[in-house]
């Protein structure tokens, strides 16, 4: 069972690393070309997400801290 959990943790960790490396590239693409990436307006989506955290009050702060905790690499 431990091998399965380690395998899944490694898989999802790698998947998250790939996704987090795609985000800056999509932002750069949007800034340079003004075009959507895969039908998504990345800048608008990020702006909406940040505004939702700001208007969420204490709940928004808690969710932001939890999300930030996911991206901190503890070794």
Secondary structure, DSSP 8 states (H G I E B T S, - for coil): -HHHHHHHHHHHHHHHHHHHHHHHHHHHHHHHH---BTTB-HHHHHHHHHHHHHHTHHHHHHHHHHHHHHH----
